[in-house]
Amino acid sequence: MTGHKVSPENADESLGYPHFSLFVTLQRRDFDLFLFPALPLIMFLWFVHSFGSLMEQVRRRTAGDSDVYLTARTAAAGVSAFILTVVLGPPVIRWLKRRFREPIRSDSEQLNRLHACKNETPTMGGVFIMAAVAGSTLLWGDLTSRYVLTGLFVMGTLTALGALDDWIKLTTVRKGLTIRQKLGGQLFISCVAVLLIWLEQQHQPEGTALVWPFGNRMIVLGPWFVLWGILIVVGTSNAVNLTDGLDGLATGCTIFVGTAFVALTYLCGHRTMAEYLMIPHIVGSGELAVVLGALVGAMLGFLWFNCYPAQVFMGDAGALPIGGLLGLSALVIRQELLLAVVGGIFVLETVSVILQVVWFRITGRRLIRCSPLHNHFLFRGDHEIKIVVRFWIGSALLAIVGIASLKLH
């Protein structure tokens, strides 16, 4: 997804394969379309076959639920996802370049001019990001954990929804799914995921409590947990999508936010540390550290290709599941409000869009030059690299503040 996301209120008015018998009748292009989604699975099976004995040795030496085992698996998931992303990147980007190039066609002529050099850049890179995260999670995660399985569900379904939205934008004259279709899909996926979490946590002492990040205050939500959870997952998913507007912007911010939540999920799953920090102890939530570790590793790998000038965009196929996974993780460990602090850049970008629309409808004028906020600085004349790095700095500082705030409990 490129930096040309802009609402109408922001428009600048002044301005060779194996021959399987089953597929012998298919044309070469159709065969490519069939094989491409299977590439991550093929690579994952090869990886398991090649390194299965090594994994078994690790399990024998670190068997059980020891902290060493969890931290080792989290680190391994991150490294594995990074390697998978870097290995998958070049061939997938070449494939996307032949089929899915994103045209620059926003409602703002000025923004179109500023992003003219990005025209026809391959998109839908989120497909191989999520393939790497899923493969690494299947390799190192506990597949008996409901949290891991729910995370995989959210990741897979939102990737499919985002890919469909990207595909419609790239192959038709439409601007993707309608707002009703896209939001309806997000609501359905979030509802299923949140219900699974609620069933798992409703009987835990603090499993459905809303925790204030500064101080030891909480409100038990009860059945309202489901509606609140849907809002968090859908909101975070869309917030990351809005932030994905400049080369490497959402990718870098996700690395900082994801790293903070790797630590938070680990701490909340560790009884002794959770009691010491006076944060909710959610049994089994530490397994999400493996999933998030894989996400951070995959995003580091993707940044290799997505930094300025980007060779590929993640598209909605990447932004939607990334946000959904972060929101789900915060929901599980009861740190949704802390997510608003750690993910402050995502919040700021979203609020800038909302305020811009509201202000325009009330006054007929723009509050900032163009929303989301990163476009305002772009219109002001700041170089894209400067904007992205400064947003990264802000994201890093907010992640540090969020982790440090745990001692304020």
Secondary structure by P-SEA (a helix, b strand, c coil): cccccccccccccccccccccccccccaaaaaaaaccaaaaaaaaaaaaacaaaaaaaaaacccccaaaaaaaaaaaaaaaaaaaaaacaaaaaaaaacbbbbbccccaaaaaaaccccccccccaaaaaaaaaaaaaaccccccaaaaaaaaaaaaaaaaaaaaaaaaaccccccccaaaaaaaaaaaaaaaaaaaaaacccccccccccccccbbbbbbccaaaaaaaaaaaaaaaaaaaaccccaaaaaaaaaaaaaaaaaaaaaacaaaaaaaccccccccccaaaaaaaaaaaaaaaaaccccccccccccccaaaaaaaaaaaaaaacaaaaaaaaaaaaaaaaaaaaaaaaaaaacccccccccaaaaaaaaacccaaaaaaaaaaaaaaaaaaaaaacccc
